Amino acid sequence: MVVERLSGRMVGRAGLWQPEGYPGVEVGWILKPSVWNQGYATEIGLAVRDYAFGTLGIPHLLSLIHPDNHGSIRVAQKIGASFEGEYDLIGTRHLIYGQFAPSQDAPRTLTRH
């Protein structure tokens, strides 16, 4: 759950996610439109990324992003992810933005249909 510090109100949810059939561990975020463009997603993405790499030892993270979601693409890039390929998620094309943990950096391209 994402809680705004000043007001204490819930403004979204974020974290790690890997349902069955996913191409990897996803760092994801869903926020209320009222808090878009205020840095919440970037702050959350960085915190979740650092926890996944540093504490959990996950070697690679990805985010599946709808091609029209330019805001999430920018956030993925800000937290260090780059385009890795495409993924068909229940009949809808998604872009894969991913990154390796600092000690695991290696080129990788994924395409799954």
KOLDO-866539 format. One record per residue (C-alpha): residue number from 1; residue in one letter; x, y, z. Coordinates in nm, 4 decimals, m for minus. Layout:
<atoms>
<atom pos="NUM" code="A" px="X" py="Y" pz="Z"/>
...
</atoms>
This chain:
<atoms>
<atom pos="1" code="M" px="0.0000" py="0.0000" pz="0.0000"/>
<atom pos="2" code="V" px="0.1277" py="0.3478" pz="m0.0836"/>
<atom pos="3" code="V" px="0.0384" py="0.6041" pz="0.1804"/>
<atom pos="4" code="E" px="0.0937" py="0.9766" pz="0.1394"/>
<atom pos="5" code="R" px="0.3133" py="1.0879" pz="0.4304"/>
<atom pos="6" code="L" px="0.1487" py="1.4228" pz="0.5038"/>
<atom pos="7" code="S" px="m0.2169" py="1.3231" pz="0.4783"/>
<atom pos="8" code="G" px="m0.1987" py="0.9536" pz="0.5652"/>
<atom pos="9" code="R" px="m0.4316" py="0.8720" pz="0.2757"/>
<atom pos="10" code="M" px="m0.3843" py="0.5681" pz="0.0561"/>
<atom pos="11" code="V" px="m0.2804" py="0.6779" pz="m0.2936"/>
<atom pos="12" code="G" px="m0.1959" py="0.3449" pz="m0.4546"/>
<atom pos="13" code="R" px="m0.0097" py="0.0205" pz="m0.4287"/>
<atom pos="14" code="A" px="0.3321" py="m0.0974" pz="m0.5353"/>
<atom pos="15" code="G" px="0.5816" py="m0.3742" pz="m0.4872"/>
<atom pos="16" code="L" px="0.7154" py="m0.6948" pz="m0.6321"/>
<atom pos="17" code="W" px="0.4917" py="m0.9248" pz="m0.8293"/>
<atom pos="18" code="Q" px="0.5426" py="m1.2541" pz="m1.0112"/>
<atom pos="19" code="P" px="0.2192" py="m1.4355" pz="m1.0848"/>
<atom pos="20" code="E" px="0.2379" py="m1.7710" pz="m1.2561"/>
<atom pos="21" code="G" px="0.3301" py="m1.7372" pz="m1.6224"/>
<atom pos="22" code="Y" px="0.5049" py="m1.3991" pz="m1.5850"/>
<atom pos="23" code="P" px="0.8432" py="m1.3677" pz="m1.7554"/>
<atom pos="24" code="G" px="1.0151" py="m1.2599" pz="m1.4307"/>
<atom pos="25" code="V" px="0.9862" py="m1.0636" pz="m1.1076"/>
<atom pos="26" code="E" px="0.8103" py="m0.7343" pz="m1.1706"/>
<atom pos="27" code="V" px="0.8507" py="m0.4094" pz="m0.9845"/>
<atom pos="28" code="G" px="0.5167" py="m0.2406" pz="m1.0296"/>
<atom pos="29" code="W" px="0.3099" py="0.0552" pz="m0.9164"/>
<atom pos="30" code="I" px="m0.0492" py="0.1687" pz="m0.9490"/>
<atom pos="31" code="L" px="m0.1271" py="0.5184" pz="m0.8263"/>
<atom pos="32" code="K" px="m0.4325" py="0.7395" pz="m0.8143"/>
<atom pos="33" code="P" px="m0.4285" py="0.9950" pz="m1.0967"/>
<atom pos="34" code="S" px="m0.4434" py="1.2745" pz="m0.8378"/>
<atom pos="35" code="V" px="m0.0800" py="1.1993" pz="m0.7416"/>
<atom pos="36" code="W" px="0.0644" py="1.1415" pz="m1.0885"/>
<atom pos="37" code="N" px="0.3667" py="1.3560" pz="m1.1847"/>
<atom pos="38" code="Q" px="0.4632" py="1.4187" pz="m0.8221"/>
<atom pos="39" code="G" px="0.7526" py="1.1722" pz="m0.8003"/>
<atom pos="40" code="Y" px="0.5719" py="0.9014" pz="m0.6050"/>
<atom pos="41" code="A" px="0.6217" py="0.6275" pz="m0.8647"/>
<atom pos="42" code="T" px="0.9924" py="0.7051" pz="m0.9026"/>
<atom pos="43" code="E" px="1.0458" py="0.7098" pz="m0.5251"/>
<atom pos="44" code="I" px="0.8597" py="0.3822" pz="m0.4856"/>
<atom pos="45" code="G" px="1.0299" py="0.2214" pz="m0.7843"/>
<atom pos="46" code="L" px="1.3760" py="0.3073" pz="m0.6511"/>
<atom pos="47" code="A" px="1.2944" py="0.1795" pz="m0.3020"/>
<atom pos="48" code="V" px="1.1463" py="m0.1472" pz="m0.4291"/>
<atom pos="49" code="R" px="1.4342" py="m0.1963" pz="m0.6753"/>
<atom pos="50" code="D" px="1.6961" py="m0.1401" pz="m0.4057"/>
<atom pos="51" code="Y" px="1.5197" py="m0.3763" pz="m0.1649"/>
<atom pos="52" code="A" px="1.4847" py="m0.6462" pz="m0.4319"/>
<atom pos="53" code="F" px="1.8483" py="m0.6257" pz="m0.5381"/>
<atom pos="54" code="G" px="2.0113" py="m0.5519" pz="m0.2025"/>
<atom pos="55" code="T" px="1.8030" py="m0.7396" pz="0.0538"/>
<atom pos="56" code="L" px="1.6335" py="m1.0155" pz="m0.1443"/>
<atom pos="57" code="G" px="1.9180" py="m1.0769" pz="m0.3898"/>
<atom pos="58" code="I" px="1.6908" py="m1.0867" pz="m0.6928"/>
<atom pos="59" code="P" px="1.9214" py="m1.0718" pz="m0.9974"/>
<atom pos="60" code="H" px="1.6793" py="m0.9215" pz="m1.2521"/>
<atom pos="61" code="L" px="1.3665" py="m0.7073" pz="m1.2336"/>
<atom pos="62" code="L" px="1.1218" py="m0.6091" pz="m1.5003"/>
<atom pos="63" code="S" px="0.8141" py="m0.3970" pz="m1.5492"/>
<atom pos="64" code="L" px="0.5447" py="m0.4866" pz="m1.7998"/>
<atom pos="65" code="I" px="0.4086" py="m0.1609" pz="m1.9362"/>
<atom pos="66" code="H" px="0.1330" py="m0.0921" pz="m2.1872"/>
<atom pos="67" code="P" px="0.2892" py="0.0871" pz="m2.4877"/>
<atom pos="68" code="D" px="0.0609" py="0.3888" pz="m2.4402"/>
<atom pos="69" code="N" px="0.1612" py="0.4375" pz="m2.0746"/>
<atom pos="70" code="H" px="0.4369" py="0.6933" pz="m2.1361"/>
<atom pos="71" code="G" px="0.4477" py="0.7972" pz="m1.7696"/>
<atom pos="72" code="S" px="0.5344" py="0.4474" pz="m1.6518"/>
<atom pos="73" code="I" px="0.7919" py="0.4098" pz="m1.9280"/>
<atom pos="74" code="R" px="0.9613" py="0.7276" pz="m1.8007"/>
<atom pos="75" code="V" px="0.9534" py="0.5971" pz="m1.4431"/>
<atom pos="76" code="A" px="1.1028" py="0.2636" pz="m1.5499"/>
<atom pos="77" code="Q" px="1.3849" py="0.4498" pz="m1.7247"/>
<atom pos="78" code="K" px="1.4409" py="0.6765" pz="m1.4220"/>
<atom pos="79" code="I" px="1.4896" py="0.3741" pz="m1.1964"/>
<atom pos="80" code="G" px="1.7449" py="0.2268" pz="m1.4370"/>
<atom pos="81" code="A" px="1.5422" py="m0.0062" pz="m1.6575"/>
<atom pos="82" code="S" px="1.5706" py="m0.0220" pz="m2.0333"/>
<atom pos="83" code="F" px="1.3631" py="m0.1773" pz="m2.3102"/>
<atom pos="84" code="E" px="1.4138" py="m0.5544" pz="m2.3323"/>
<atom pos="85" code="G" px="1.1332" py="m0.6730" pz="m2.5569"/>
<atom pos="86" code="E" px="0.7630" py="m0.7356" pz="m2.5719"/>
<atom pos="87" code="Y" px="0.5239" py="m0.9657" pz="m2.3922"/>
<atom pos="88" code="D" px="0.1693" py="m1.0689" pz="m2.4706"/>
<atom pos="89" code="L" px="m0.0295" py="m1.0402" pz="m2.1486"/>
<atom pos="90" code="I" px="m0.3730" py="m1.1955" pz="m2.1902"/>
<atom pos="91" code="G" px="m0.3976" py="m1.0817" pz="m2.5519"/>
<atom pos="92" code="T" px="m0.2566" py="m0.7323" pz="m2.4942"/>
<atom pos="93" code="R" px="0.0895" py="m0.6269" pz="m2.6082"/>
<atom pos="94" code="H" px="0.3125" py="m0.4955" pz="m2.3286"/>
<atom pos="95" code="L" px="0.6655" py="m0.3629" pz="m2.3334"/>
<atom pos="96" code="I" px="0.9235" py="m0.5198" pz="m2.1054"/>
<atom pos="97" code="Y" px="1.1525" py="m0.2744" pz="m1.9285"/>
<atom pos="98" code="G" px="1.4115" py="m0.4508" pz="m1.7192"/>
<atom pos="99" code="Q" px="1.7390" py="m0.4265" pz="m1.5371"/>
<atom pos="100" code="F" px="1.9928" py="m0.6502" pz="m1.3736"/>
<atom pos="101" code="A" px="2.1282" py="m0.6048" pz="m1.0241"/>
<atom pos="102" code="P" px="2.4570" py="m0.4113" pz="m1.0371"/>
<atom pos="103" code="S" px="2.6642" py="m0.7309" pz="m1.0127"/>
<atom pos="104" code="Q" px="2.4458" py="m0.9059" pz="m1.2701"/>
<atom pos="105" code="D" px="2.4537" py="m0.6541" pz="m1.5572"/>
<atom pos="106" code="A" px="2.4392" py="m0.8348" pz="m1.8873"/>
<atom pos="107" code="P" px="2.2640" py="m0.7726" pz="m2.2174"/>
<atom pos="108" code="R" px="1.9283" py="m0.9406" pz="m2.2446"/>
<atom pos="109" code="T" px="1.6431" py="m0.9284" pz="m2.4922"/>
<atom pos="110" code="L" px="1.3097" py="m1.0988" pz="m2.4364"/>
<atom pos="111" code="T" px="1.0256" py="m1.1490" pz="m2.6778"/>
<atom pos="112" code="R" px="0.7383" py="m1.3751" pz="m2.5882"/>
<atom pos="113" code="H" px="0.4132" py="m1.4087" pz="m2.7746"/>
</atoms>
